[in-house]
Amino acid sequence: MTDKNVLEWVSVEAIEQTFVNELLPLPIDQRWDENDMEKMIKMIGINMLNQQ
């Protein structure tokens, strides 16, 4: 199944459809500190404003 997009191999009603369309995965792990988190929040905020 690695050659297909998740939207192609699950039904329209599947929760995976919602995950793909509504969630934004963030690459955060133990290496991130508070300053890194603040930068990420600012970047997300700026991008969301630009899309409106």
Residue, then its C-alpha position, 0 to 999 in steps of 0.5 A: m500500500t505504500d504506492k497509494n495515498v491514504l485518501e485512495w485506500v480508505s472510504v470517505e467515511a473513514i476517520e483517516q479521511t478526517f486526519v488527512n484533511e484536518l490535522l497538522p502533524l508537528p515534528i516535535d520531540q525531546r530536542w525541542d525547548e521552549n524557544d523552539m516551541e514559540k518559533m513553531i507557534k509563530m510560524i503556524g500563526i503567520n501561515m494561518l493568517n496568510q491563508q485567510 
